Amino acid sequence: MLGVCYYPEHWPEEWWADDARRMKDLGLTYVRVGEFAWSRYEPEPGVYDFGWYDRALDTLGKAGLKIVACTPTATPPKWLIDRYPDILPVDPITGQVRGFGSRRHYDFSSETYLRESIRITTALAERYGKHDAIVGWQTDNEIACHDTALSASPNARRAFQDWCRAKYVDIATLNKAWGNIFWSMEYRSFEEIEVPFLAVTETSPAHRMAFRRFTSDRVALYHKAQVDILRAHSPGRFITHNFIPPTDTGIDNYTMCRDLDFASFDNYPLGRTDVWMAKRPASEFRPYMRTGHPDYCTFLFDQTRSLAGGKFWIMEQQPGPVNWAGHNPRPLPGMIRLWTLEAFAHGAEVVSYFRWRQAPFAQEQMHAGLLRPDRTPSEAWPEVEQALRELKTLDLAPVPGAKARIAILYDHEAQWLGETERQADSYSHPDIMVNWYMAARRLGLDVDFIPADGDPNGYDIVLVPGLAMPDAATVKRLGDSGALLLFAARSGAKARDVNLPEGLPPGELRQLLPIRVTSVGTARPDCPEGMVWRNHTYQAFTWFEALELVGEVDVQASLADGSPALVRKNNALYMATLPEQDFIADLLETLCAERGVPTVRLPDDLRLRRRGDLTFAFNYAAVAREAPAPANAHFVLGSRTVAPRDLAVWRVPS
C-alpha cells in the first residue's frame, strides 16, 4: 500500500542493505528507483556500467521490496548533449536555447533524442525486464514539467511542417482554415510555416492551436516509443507515468495514457497550494498554508483517476517542506497522515513518499524525506507508521468500476483555447474547473472526470466547465446520455480551426440549445455584475455573452440588465457568464434534488469521500467539525466529532 522513492546512486553502497531493511521494517512495500541515473548507467558513450544497479536491485529485492524501475530519459547526460546539441529545446518566449545543468533539457521534436531514448530504454529493458523484484515501470519523469512541452527549435519547426502537411495535404487548405488572408499571412508551401512564437504581436490563434495539437502528438509519440519497448521486453509488469497537473504540462494526458496500465500523480499539497493561491490575499491563503487546500489536490486525484481505467497511484507524496514553490512551509502535525489516507479515499492503490532520505547536496537539498541526511527519522516517520496501522484497520480493497453520480467533463482544448485566445486576462479555464469542483465538494458529492470523447452514460449530472470546439458526435453523445448537462460560457465557442462556427456560437451545441451568442464582453475580475436566480442576487465575473433565443428555451437567470444568464432546454443548461461559486453550489444542489442525488451542506473545510462501503471525512479546519454520519454509523476510525486537521471513517450497517 505504501512505498518510497530511493536513489541508491546518491549514497554509499554500504548503506543500501540497512536502508532496505529499514524500509521493510517501517512497512513499506514498493520502492521506485532509477529515473535520474543515466550518467551512471552510461558514463561514456556506449559504455554501460550496470554493476552498481544490479547490486542495488538485488539488495532491495532480497529485503522483500517490490521495485518500480524507471527509464532515465528526463536527464540526458552531459556527454550526450555535447555530442548532439540539437537535443536541447528552445524557449518559445525568449528564443534562447535551454541548456544543460538541471533536468528535462530535451526537445520532443528531436529525432536524435528519440533515437537515444529508445536506445537507453532498450538497454535497460533487455537487462532488467524480467528481474524478479521489478513489478512495474515508470516512464521518464513528470513529462513536460518546467514548461518543456513547447519548443521553438529548428527541429520543432521541421516536425510541425510535416505535421501540417499530413493534416492539411495542400497549403491552400491550410491557408483557408487558418484565415491566413488576414494580415497577408498566406504561405506558398509547407516549408514556409514558422513556429507561432517571437512575432511582433500575437500570432494567429489557429496557428497556435495547431502547434499545441502538434506538440501534444509529439509528446505522445515520444512516450509511446518507450512503452512499446517495455511491453516487448518486460511482460507481466505494469507501466505507469508520474503526471503533474495538466494545467502545467499543456498536453493531452488522456491520449498519452492510452498506452499505460494506470496513471500516477506526484502529490505536493503545500507546494501546489502555494502556487495555485499565489495571487490570493493572505486572508484566503493563510488557513491552508500548512495544510494545503482541501479541494485542490483532491481535484487532481480525481482527474488522475480518470486518465487510465479508474486506477491510480501517488508516485511522489510530500513528506515535509519542499524546495520548489515560492514559499515552502512545514506541514502541520498530522497532515502527512491525512494526505496519505485522503489519497486512498479517492481511489489510490499505492502512496509512495518522496523521498527516502533528504539529500544534503544539489538542487533539492531543502526537500524533506522520511529520513534526514544524518539517517535519523524526520517528523514524517511516525505519521507514516500511524497511516500504515490505520490502513491495516481499514483493509481497503479495490473497487473496480466504482462510479460517482456526478462527472466533470475535462476538455484539454478548452484550456488551450483560453491560453491562445485570452480575450480576458483573468479568464482561466483551469480555475473554472476547480471552482465547479469545489461547489460539488461543498455539497458532499463524489466527482468523476471524463474526457471530451469519453462516455457520459450512467451519470446523473455532467458538468461542462468548457467544451471549446465540440464536434457533432460529441454533442450527440452527451445529449443521448440522459444526464443533466450544465455548460459553462464559452462552450462551443469555436469551430475546429479556432474560427467562429457557422451560425455563431455555441456551434454544435445548438443541437441541444436553440440559442446564438451574438457578442461577448469581458470585464476585470473586480468589476462583477449582478445576476438574479430565484429572487436571489449573485455576482457574475469576467465573461458576459449576449444570447439570442432562436427557439423555445427557458430563461432561468438574468443579469441585472435583464439579459439571459442561464437558459435551459430539456436536459441541457447553458450559462452566459461565469458566476460565483455560491451560485454553482446552489444550482447544483437543485439539479441533484431533481435527479435524486443526495447532498449535504458541509461546514467550511470539512470534506467527504466514499470508497466502497466506507465514508471518509477530512477536517482541514483549525477547529473541530461534526461529521454528517447517520445515527447508526459504525466508526472505523475517529468519531463523529472530527478533530482539527484529522479524519474519521465510518460504514453504515446494511
C-alpha positions as CSV (number, residue, x, y, z in Angstrom):
1,M,0.0,0.0,0.0
2,L,2.9,2.4,0.8
3,G,6.2,3.0,-1.0
4,V,9.1,5.4,-1.3
5,C,11.4,6.9,-3.9
6,Y,15.0,5.9,-3.4
7,Y,18.3,6.9,-5.0
8,P,21.0,4.3,-4.3
9,E,23.4,6.2,-6.5
10,H,23.3,9.1,-4.0
11,W,24.5,7.1,-1.1
12,P,27.5,4.8,-0.1
13,E,26.8,1.3,-1.1
14,E,27.4,0.1,2.5
15,W,24.2,1.9,3.4
16,W,21.9,0.1,0.9
17,A,21.2,-3.0,2.9
18,D,20.4,-1.0,6.0
19,D,18.1,1.3,4.0
20,A,16.3,-1.7,2.6
21,R,15.9,-3.3,6.0
22,R,14.5,-0.1,7.5
23,M,12.1,0.4,4.6
24,K,10.8,-3.1,5.2
25,D,10.6,-2.7,9.0
26,L,8.7,0.5,8.5
27,G,6.1,-1.4,6.5
28,L,6.8,-0.1,3.0
29,T,6.1,-2.4,0.1
30,Y,7.3,-0.6,-3.0
31,V,10.4,1.4,-3.9
32,R,10.9,3.5,-7.0
33,V,14.4,3.8,-8.4
34,G,16.5,5.0,-11.3
35,E,14.7,7.8,-13.0
36,F,17.6,10.2,-13.0
37,A,20.6,7.9,-13.2
38,W,21.5,7.9,-16.9
39,S,25.0,9.3,-16.3
40,R,25.7,6.2,-14.0
41,Y,24.1,3.7,-16.4
42,E,26.2,5.0,-19.3
43,P,29.1,7.1,-18.0
44,E,30.7,7.2,-21.5
45,P,29.0,7.0,-24.9
46,G,28.1,3.3,-25.5
47,V,29.9,2.2,-22.3
48,Y,27.4,0.8,-19.8
49,D,28.0,0.3,-16.1
50,F,25.1,-1.7,-14.7
51,G,27.0,-3.4,-12.0
52,W,26.0,-1.0,-9.3
53,Y,22.4,-1.1,-10.4
54,D,22.4,-4.9,-10.4
55,R,23.6,-4.8,-6.7
56,A,21.1,-2.2,-5.7
57,L,18.1,-4.0,-7.2
58,D,19.3,-7.3,-5.7
59,T,19.7,-5.7,-2.3
60,L,16.2,-4.2,-2.4
61,G,14.7,-7.4,-3.7
62,K,16.3,-9.6,-1.1
63,A,14.7,-7.4,1.6
64,G,11.3,-8.3,0.1
65,L,10.7,-4.9,-1.5
66,K,8.8,-4.6,-4.8
67,I,10.7,-2.4,-7.3
68,V,9.3,0.2,-9.7
69,A,12.1,0.7,-12.2
70,C,12.3,3.8,-14.4
71,T,13.5,5.0,-17.7
72,P,16.1,7.8,-17.2
73,T,15.2,10.0,-20.1
74,A,14.3,13.1,-18.1
75,T,18.1,13.8,-17.6
76,P,20.2,13.3,-20.7
77,P,23.9,13.3,-19.6
78,K,26.4,16.0,-20.5
79,W,28.3,13.9,-23.0
80,L,25.1,13.3,-24.9
81,I,24.3,17.0,-25.1
82,D,27.8,17.8,-26.2
83,R,27.7,15.2,-28.9
84,Y,24.2,16.2,-30.1
85,P,23.4,19.8,-29.1
86,D,20.3,19.8,-31.2
87,I,18.7,17.8,-28.4
88,L,18.3,20.9,-26.4
89,P,14.9,22.8,-26.6
90,V,14.5,26.4,-27.5
91,D,12.4,28.6,-25.2
92,P,9.4,29.9,-27.1
93,I,9.2,33.1,-25.1
94,T,12.9,34.2,-25.4
95,G,14.1,32.2,-28.3
96,Q,17.1,31.1,-26.3
97,V,18.4,27.6,-26.1
98,R,17.6,26.0,-22.7
99,G,20.9,24.5,-21.7
100,F,22.4,21.7,-19.7
101,G,22.6,21.9,-15.9
102,S,19.2,20.8,-14.5
103,R,16.7,18.4,-15.9
104,R,14.1,17.9,-18.7
105,H,16.6,19.6,-21.1
106,Y,15.4,17.9,-24.3
107,D,13.2,18.7,-27.3
108,F,10.3,16.3,-28.0
109,S,10.8,17.0,-31.7
110,S,14.5,15.9,-31.7
111,E,14.7,12.7,-33.7
112,T,18.2,12.3,-32.3
113,Y,16.9,12.3,-28.8
114,L,14.0,10.0,-29.7
115,R,16.7,7.6,-31.1
116,E,18.9,7.9,-28.0
117,S,15.9,7.4,-25.6
118,I,14.9,4.3,-27.5
119,R,18.5,3.0,-27.2
120,I,18.9,3.5,-23.4
121,T,15.3,2.3,-22.7
122,T,16.0,-0.9,-24.8
123,A,19.3,-1.5,-22.9
124,L,17.6,-1.3,-19.5
125,A,14.5,-3.3,-20.6
126,E,16.6,-6.1,-22.1
127,R,18.8,-6.4,-19.0
128,Y,16.1,-5.9,-16.3
129,G,12.8,-6.6,-17.9
130,K,12.4,-10.0,-16.2
131,H,14.1,-9.2,-12.9
132,D,12.3,-11.0,-10.2
133,A,12.0,-7.9,-7.9
134,I,10.7,-5.5,-10.6
135,V,6.9,-5.3,-10.6
136,G,6.5,-2.3,-12.9
137,W,8.0,0.6,-14.8
138,Q,7.7,4.3,-14.7
139,T,8.4,6.1,-18.0
140,D,10.5,9.2,-17.9
141,N,9.6,11.6,-15.1
142,E,7.0,14.3,-14.9
143,I,6.8,14.6,-18.6
144,A,6.6,18.2,-19.9
145,C,7.3,19.7,-16.5
146,H,9.1,23.1,-16.3
147,D,7.2,24.3,-19.5
148,T,9.1,21.9,-21.7
149,A,6.4,20.6,-24.0
150,L,6.6,23.6,-26.3
151,S,9.9,24.3,-28.2
152,A,10.7,26.9,-30.8
153,S,13.7,24.9,-32.1
154,P,14.5,24.1,-35.8
155,N,13.6,20.5,-35.0
156,A,10.1,21.6,-33.9
157,R,9.7,23.8,-36.9
158,R,10.5,21.0,-39.3
159,A,8.4,18.4,-37.5
160,F,5.5,20.9,-37.3
161,Q,5.7,21.5,-41.1
162,D,5.5,17.7,-41.6
163,W,2.5,17.5,-39.2
164,C,0.7,20.3,-41.1
165,R,1.4,18.6,-44.4
166,A,-0.1,15.4,-43.2
167,K,-3.2,17.1,-41.7
168,Y,-4.0,19.7,-44.4
169,V,-2.4,18.0,-47.5
170,D,-2.2,21.2,-49.6
171,I,-1.2,24.6,-48.5
172,A,-4.3,26.3,-49.9
173,T,-6.4,24.3,-47.5
174,L,-4.2,25.3,-44.6
175,N,-4.3,29.0,-45.5
176,K,-8.1,28.9,-45.7
177,A,-8.5,27.0,-42.4
178,W,-6.2,29.4,-40.6
179,G,-7.6,32.5,-42.1
180,N,-4.2,33.5,-43.4
181,I,-5.6,36.1,-45.8
182,F,-5.7,38.2,-42.7
183,W,-2.5,40.4,-42.4
184,S,-1.1,38.8,-45.5
185,M,-0.1,35.7,-43.6
186,E,-0.5,33.3,-46.5
187,Y,2.1,30.6,-47.1
188,R,3.2,29.3,-50.6
189,S,4.4,26.0,-49.2
190,F,4.6,24.0,-46.0
191,E,8.3,24.7,-45.9
192,E,7.5,28.4,-45.2
193,I,5.5,27.7,-42.0
194,E,7.1,29.0,-38.8
195,V,6.5,28.1,-35.2
196,P,4.0,30.6,-33.8
197,F,6.4,32.4,-31.4
198,L,8.6,35.5,-31.3
199,A,6.5,37.6,-33.7
200,V,5.9,41.3,-33.3
201,T,2.5,40.9,-31.8
202,E,0.1,37.9,-31.4
203,T,0.2,35.2,-33.9
204,S,-2.9,33.6,-35.4
205,P,-5.0,31.6,-32.8
206,A,-5.5,28.8,-35.4
207,H,-1.7,28.6,-35.9
208,R,-1.1,28.4,-32.1
209,M,-3.8,25.8,-31.6
210,A,-2.4,23.7,-34.4
211,F,1.0,23.9,-32.8
212,R,-0.4,22.9,-29.4
213,R,-2.0,19.8,-31.0
214,F,1.2,19.0,-32.8
215,T,3.2,19.3,-29.6
216,S,0.8,17.1,-27.7
217,D,1.0,14.5,-30.5
218,R,4.8,14.6,-30.4
219,V,4.9,14.0,-26.6
220,A,2.5,11.1,-27.1
221,L,4.7,9.6,-29.9
222,Y,7.9,10.0,-27.8
223,H,6.3,8.4,-24.8
224,K,4.7,5.5,-26.7
225,A,8.1,4.5,-28.1
226,Q,9.3,3.8,-24.5
227,V,6.1,1.9,-23.6
228,D,6.4,-0.3,-26.7
229,I,9.9,-1.3,-25.7
230,L,8.9,-2.1,-22.1
231,R,5.9,-4.1,-23.2
232,A,8.2,-6.2,-25.5
233,H,10.9,-6.9,-23.0
234,S,9.2,-6.8,-19.6
235,P,6.0,-8.9,-19.9
236,G,3.7,-9.1,-16.9
237,R,4.9,-5.8,-15.4
238,F,2.7,-2.7,-15.2
239,I,3.7,0.6,-16.9
240,T,2.8,3.9,-15.5
241,H,3.9,7.6,-15.6
242,N,4.0,10.1,-12.8
243,F,2.0,13.1,-14.0
244,I,1.9,16.6,-12.8
245,P,-1.3,18.7,-13.3
246,P,-2.3,19.0,-16.9
247,T,-2.6,22.8,-16.4
248,D,1.2,22.7,-16.0
249,T,2.1,20.5,-19.0
250,G,-0.3,21.7,-21.7
251,I,-0.6,18.2,-23.3
252,D,-3.5,15.8,-23.8
253,N,-2.9,13.4,-20.9
254,Y,-5.7,11.1,-21.9
255,T,-4.1,10.3,-25.2
256,M,-0.8,9.6,-23.5
257,C,-2.5,7.3,-21.0
258,R,-4.0,5.0,-23.6
259,D,-0.7,3.1,-23.5
260,L,-0.5,2.8,-19.7
261,D,-1.9,0.4,-17.2
262,F,-2.7,3.2,-14.9
263,A,-1.7,6.8,-14.2
264,S,0.3,8.1,-11.3
265,F,0.4,11.6,-9.7
266,D,3.0,13.5,-7.8
267,N,1.2,15.0,-4.8
268,Y,2.6,18.1,-3.1
269,P,-0.3,19.8,-1.3
270,L,1.7,22.7,0.2
271,G,3.7,23.4,-3.0
272,R,0.6,23.2,-5.2
273,T,-1.4,25.4,-2.9
274,D,1.3,28.0,-2.7
275,V,1.5,28.2,-6.5
276,W,-2.3,28.0,-7.1
277,M,-3.1,30.6,-4.5
278,A,-0.1,32.9,-5.1
279,K,-2.2,35.8,-6.1
280,R,-4.9,35.4,-3.5
281,P,-4.9,37.7,-0.4
282,A,-3.2,36.4,2.7
283,S,-6.6,36.1,4.5
284,E,-7.6,33.4,2.0
285,F,-4.3,31.7,1.8
286,R,-3.2,31.6,5.4
287,P,-5.6,28.9,6.6
288,Y,-4.2,26.5,4.1
289,M,-0.6,27.5,4.1
290,R,0.5,24.4,6.2
291,T,-2.4,22.1,5.3
292,G,-2.9,22.5,1.6
293,H,-6.3,23.5,0.2
294,P,-9.0,20.8,0.9
295,D,-10.1,20.7,-2.7
296,Y,-7.1,21.4,-4.9
297,C,-5.1,18.2,-4.6
298,T,-8.3,16.0,-4.5
299,F,-9.3,17.7,-7.7
300,L,-6.1,16.4,-9.2
301,F,-6.6,12.9,-7.6
302,D,-10.0,12.6,-9.3
303,Q,-8.6,13.9,-12.6
304,T,-5.7,11.4,-12.5
305,R,-8.0,8.5,-11.6
306,S,-9.9,9.2,-14.8
307,L,-6.9,9.0,-17.1
308,A,-6.4,5.3,-17.4
309,G,-9.1,2.9,-16.3
310,G,-10.0,4.3,-12.9
311,K,-6.8,3.2,-11.2
312,F,-4.0,5.5,-9.9
313,W,-1.0,5.7,-7.7
314,I,0.6,8.6,-5.8
315,M,4.1,8.1,-7.0
316,E,5.5,11.0,-5.0
317,Q,3.9,12.2,-1.8
318,Q,5.1,15.3,0.0
319,P,6.7,14.3,3.4
320,G,7.7,17.7,4.7
321,P,8.8,21.1,3.3
322,V,9.6,21.1,-0.4
323,N,12.1,23.3,-2.2
324,W,10.4,24.4,-5.4
325,A,7.4,26.6,-4.6
326,G,7.6,30.3,-3.9
327,H,7.4,29.6,-0.2
328,N,7.8,26.2,1.4
329,P,6.3,25.9,4.9
330,R,6.4,22.8,7.1
331,P,3.2,20.7,7.1
332,L,1.2,21.0,10.3
333,P,1.4,17.9,12.5
334,G,-0.9,15.2,11.3
335,M,-1.2,16.4,7.7
336,I,1.1,13.8,6.1
337,R,-1.0,11.0,7.6
338,L,-4.2,12.9,6.5
339,W,-2.9,13.4,2.9
340,T,-2.0,9.7,2.8
341,L,-5.4,8.4,3.8
342,E,-7.1,11.0,1.7
343,A,-5.4,9.7,-1.5
344,F,-6.7,6.2,-0.7
345,A,-10.2,7.5,-0.1
346,H,-10.1,8.9,-3.6
347,G,-9.2,5.6,-5.0
348,A,-5.3,5.4,-4.9
349,E,-3.9,1.9,-4.7
350,V,-0.4,3.0,-3.5
351,V,1.0,6.1,-1.9
352,S,4.8,6.4,-2.4
353,Y,6.7,9.1,-0.4
354,F,9.3,11.4,-2.0
355,R,11.9,10.7,-0.8
356,W,13.6,8.1,1.5
357,R,16.3,10.3,2.7
358,Q,16.8,14.1,2.3
359,A,19.8,14.9,0.0
360,P,22.5,17.0,1.6
361,F,23.5,18.4,-1.8
362,A,22.3,19.9,-5.1
363,Q,19.1,21.5,-6.1
364,E,16.7,19.6,-3.8
365,Q,18.7,19.6,-0.6
366,M,16.0,21.6,1.1
367,H,13.4,19.0,0.2
368,A,12.4,16.8,3.1
369,G,12.4,13.0,3.1
370,L,11.3,10.3,5.5
371,L,14.9,10.4,6.9
372,R,17.1,13.4,7.4
373,P,20.5,13.5,5.8
374,D,22.0,12.1,9.0
375,R,19.8,9.0,8.7
376,T,17.6,9.9,11.6
377,P,13.8,9.8,11.1
378,S,12.1,13.1,10.1
379,E,8.8,14.3,11.5
380,A,7.0,12.3,8.8
381,W,8.2,8.9,10.1
382,P,5.6,8.5,12.9
383,E,2.8,9.7,10.7
384,V,3.7,7.1,8.1
385,E,3.7,4.5,10.9
386,Q,0.2,5.6,12.0
387,A,-1.1,5.7,8.5
388,L,0.1,2.1,8.0
389,R,-1.7,0.9,11.2
390,E,-4.9,2.6,10.1
391,L,-4.7,1.2,6.6
392,K,-4.5,-2.3,8.0
393,T,-7.6,-1.5,10.1
394,L,-9.4,-0.2,7.1
395,D,-8.4,-3.2,4.9
396,L,-9.2,-1.3,1.7
397,A,-10.0,-3.4,-1.3
398,P,-10.0,-2.3,-4.9
399,V,-13.5,-1.1,-6.1
400,P,-13.4,-1.8,-9.8
401,G,-15.9,0.1,-11.9
402,A,-16.9,2.4,-9.0
403,K,-18.7,5.4,-10.4
404,A,-19.8,8.7,-8.9
405,R,-23.2,10.1,-9.9
406,I,-21.6,13.5,-10.9
407,A,-19.0,13.9,-13.6
408,I,-17.0,16.9,-14.8
409,L,-16.1,16.8,-18.5
410,Y,-12.4,17.8,-19.0
411,D,-11.6,19.2,-22.3
412,H,-7.8,20.0,-22.7
413,E,-8.6,22.1,-25.7
414,A,-10.7,24.4,-23.6
415,Q,-7.6,25.1,-21.6
416,W,-5.5,25.6,-24.8
417,L,-8.2,28.0,-26.2
418,G,-8.1,30.1,-23.0
419,E,-4.3,30.3,-23.4
420,T,-4.2,31.0,-27.1
421,E,-7.1,33.5,-27.4
422,R,-7.4,35.0,-23.9
423,Q,-9.9,37.8,-24.6
424,A,-9.8,38.4,-20.8
425,D,-6.6,38.3,-18.8
426,S,-8.5,37.0,-15.8
427,Y,-10.1,34.1,-17.8
428,S,-8.8,30.8,-16.7
429,H,-10.4,27.5,-17.7
430,P,-8.5,25.5,-15.0
431,D,-9.8,27.9,-12.4
432,I,-13.4,27.5,-13.7
433,M,-13.0,23.7,-13.4
434,V,-11.7,23.9,-9.9
435,N,-14.4,26.4,-8.9
436,W,-17.1,24.0,-10.1
437,Y,-15.4,21.0,-8.5
438,M,-15.3,22.9,-5.2
439,A,-19.0,23.7,-5.4
440,A,-19.7,19.9,-5.8
441,R,-17.4,19.1,-2.9
442,R,-19.2,21.6,-0.6
443,L,-22.3,19.5,-1.2
444,G,-20.6,16.3,0.0
445,L,-20.6,14.9,-3.6
446,D,-18.1,12.5,-5.1
447,V,-16.9,13.6,-8.5
448,D,-15.5,11.7,-11.5
449,F,-13.9,13.2,-14.6
450,I,-14.4,12.2,-18.1
451,P,-12.6,13.3,-21.3
452,A,-14.4,15.2,-24.0
453,D,-14.5,11.9,-26.1
454,G,-15.4,9.8,-23.1
455,D,-18.6,8.0,-22.1
456,P,-21.1,10.2,-20.2
457,N,-23.6,7.3,-19.8
458,G,-24.5,6.4,-16.2
459,Y,-24.1,9.8,-14.7
460,D,-27.0,11.8,-13.4
461,I,-25.3,15.2,-14.0
462,V,-22.4,16.1,-16.2
463,L,-20.8,19.5,-15.6
464,V,-19.1,21.0,-18.6
465,P,-16.9,23.9,-17.5
466,G,-15.7,24.3,-21.1
467,L,-16.1,22.4,-24.3
468,A,-14.3,24.6,-26.7
469,M,-14.7,23.1,-30.2
470,P,-17.1,20.2,-30.0
471,D,-18.0,18.1,-33.0
472,A,-21.5,16.9,-33.7
473,A,-20.8,13.3,-32.5
474,T,-19.6,14.6,-29.1
475,V,-22.7,16.7,-28.6
476,K,-25.0,13.9,-29.7
477,R,-23.3,11.5,-27.2
478,L,-23.8,14.0,-24.4
479,G,-27.4,14.6,-25.3
480,D,-28.2,10.9,-25.7
481,S,-26.7,10.1,-22.3
482,G,-29.8,11.3,-20.5
483,A,-27.7,13.2,-17.9
484,L,-28.5,16.8,-16.9
485,L,-25.8,18.8,-18.8
486,L,-24.6,22.2,-17.4
487,F,-22.4,24.1,-19.9
488,A,-20.2,27.0,-19.0
489,A,-19.9,30.2,-21.0
490,R,-17.5,29.8,-24.0
491,S,-18.6,26.2,-24.7
492,G,-19.0,25.7,-28.4
493,A,-17.2,29.0,-29.0
494,K,-15.1,27.9,-31.9
495,A,-15.1,25.6,-34.9
496,R,-12.2,23.1,-35.2
497,D,-9.6,25.6,-36.6
498,V,-10.4,28.2,-34.0
499,N,-12.7,30.2,-36.2
500,L,-16.2,31.3,-35.2
501,P,-18.6,28.5,-36.0
502,E,-21.1,28.8,-38.9
503,G,-24.2,30.4,-37.5
504,L,-22.3,31.7,-34.5
505,P,-21.5,30.1,-31.1
506,P,-22.3,27.8,-29.4
507,G,-21.9,25.9,-32.7
508,E,-22.8,22.2,-32.5
509,L,-24.4,22.8,-29.1
510,R,-27.4,24.2,-30.9
511,Q,-28.4,20.6,-31.3
512,L,-29.4,20.8,-27.6
513,L,-30.0,24.6,-27.1
514,P,-31.7,26.9,-29.6
515,I,-29.5,29.9,-28.8
516,R,-26.9,32.1,-30.5
517,V,-24.1,34.0,-28.8
518,T,-24.2,37.3,-30.7
519,S,-21.4,39.1,-28.9
520,V,-19.0,38.6,-26.0
521,G,-17.9,41.2,-23.5
522,T,-15.2,40.8,-20.8
523,A,-14.5,42.7,-17.6
524,R,-11.9,42.9,-15.0
525,P,-12.5,40.5,-12.1
526,D,-13.0,43.4,-9.7
527,C,-15.9,44.6,-11.8
528,P,-18.6,42.0,-11.3
529,E,-22.2,42.3,-12.4
530,G,-25.3,41.2,-10.5
531,M,-27.2,38.0,-11.6
532,V,-30.6,37.1,-10.4
533,W,-31.8,33.5,-9.9
534,R,-34.9,32.5,-7.9
535,N,-35.1,36.0,-6.4
536,H,-31.6,35.9,-5.1
537,T,-28.8,38.1,-6.4
538,Y,-25.3,36.6,-7.1
539,Q,-22.2,38.0,-8.6
540,A,-21.0,37.2,-12.2
541,F,-17.5,37.8,-13.3
542,T,-15.2,38.3,-16.3
543,W,-17.2,36.8,-19.2
544,F,-20.5,38.1,-20.5
545,E,-22.3,36.7,-23.5
546,A,-25.3,38.2,-25.3
547,L,-27.7,35.4,-26.1
548,E,-30.3,35.4,-28.8
549,L,-33.0,32.9,-28.2
550,V,-33.9,31.3,-31.6
551,G,-36.3,28.7,-30.3
552,E,-38.2,27.6,-27.2
553,V,-35.9,27.9,-24.2
554,D,-36.5,28.6,-20.5
555,V,-34.6,31.6,-19.2
556,Q,-33.8,30.7,-15.6
557,A,-31.5,33.5,-14.5
558,S,-30.8,37.0,-15.8
559,L,-28.1,39.7,-15.4
560,A,-29.0,43.0,-13.9
561,D,-29.8,44.4,-17.3
562,G,-32.3,41.7,-17.9
563,S,-30.3,39.7,-20.4
564,P,-30.3,35.9,-20.1
565,A,-27.6,34.5,-17.8
566,L,-28.8,30.9,-17.6
567,V,-31.1,29.1,-20.1
568,R,-32.4,25.6,-20.2
569,K,-33.9,23.3,-22.9
570,N,-34.9,19.8,-21.7
571,N,-31.8,18.3,-20.0
572,A,-29.3,21.0,-21.2
573,L,-28.5,24.2,-19.4
574,Y,-26.1,26.9,-20.6
575,M,-24.6,29.8,-18.6
576,A,-23.8,33.0,-20.5
577,T,-21.4,34.2,-17.8
578,L,-19.1,33.0,-15.0
579,P,-21.0,33.2,-11.7
580,E,-19.6,33.0,-8.2
581,Q,-19.1,29.6,-6.6
582,D,-22.1,30.0,-4.3
583,F,-24.4,30.1,-7.4
584,I,-22.8,27.0,-8.8
585,A,-23.4,25.2,-5.5
586,D,-27.0,26.4,-5.2
587,L,-27.8,25.4,-8.8
588,L,-26.1,22.1,-8.5
589,E,-28.0,21.3,-5.3
590,T,-31.2,22.0,-7.2
591,L,-30.2,19.7,-10.1
592,C,-29.2,17.0,-7.6
593,A,-32.6,17.2,-6.0
594,E,-34.2,16.9,-9.4
595,R,-32.2,13.7,-10.1
596,G,-32.5,12.3,-6.6
597,V,-28.8,12.6,-5.8
598,P,-28.3,13.1,-2.0
599,T,-26.4,16.2,-1.0
600,V,-25.3,17.6,2.4
601,R,-24.1,21.2,3.0
602,L,-20.8,20.7,4.7
603,P,-19.2,23.1,7.2
604,D,-16.2,25.0,6.0
605,D,-13.1,22.9,5.3
606,L,-14.8,19.5,6.0
607,R,-14.9,17.2,3.0
608,L,-16.3,13.7,2.4
609,R,-15.3,10.9,0.1
610,R,-16.6,7.4,-0.3
611,R,-14.7,4.2,-1.2
612,G,-16.8,1.1,-1.3
613,D,-18.9,0.9,1.9
614,L,-16.6,3.4,3.7
615,T,-17.2,7.1,4.1
616,F,-14.2,9.3,4.9
617,A,-14.5,12.8,6.5
618,F,-11.4,15.0,6.3
619,N,-11.2,18.1,8.5
620,Y,-8.8,20.8,7.2
621,A,-10.2,23.4,9.7
622,A,-8.4,24.7,12.8
623,V,-11.5,23.7,14.9
624,A,-13.4,20.5,15.3
625,R,-16.2,19.7,12.9
626,E,-19.2,17.4,13.2
627,A,-19.2,14.6,10.6
628,P,-22.6,14.2,8.9
629,A,-22.8,10.5,9.6
630,P,-26.1,8.7,10.1
631,A,-27.2,7.8,13.6
632,N,-26.4,4.1,13.0
633,A,-22.9,4.7,11.6
634,H,-20.1,2.5,12.8
635,F,-16.9,4.5,13.1
636,V,-13.9,2.5,12.0
637,L,-11.5,5.4,12.6
638,G,-12.2,8.6,14.7
639,S,-15.6,9.7,15.8
640,R,-18.5,11.9,14.9
641,T,-16.6,14.9,16.2
642,V,-13.6,15.3,13.9
643,A,-10.7,17.0,15.5
644,P,-8.8,19.8,13.7
645,R,-6.6,18.5,10.9
646,D,-7.9,15.0,11.5
647,L,-10.2,12.5,9.9
648,A,-13.0,9.9,10.6
649,V,-14.1,6.9,8.7
650,W,-17.4,5.0,9.1
651,R,-19.6,2.5,7.4
652,V,-23.4,2.1,7.7
653,P,-24.6,-1.4,8.6
654,S,-26.6,-2.9,5.8
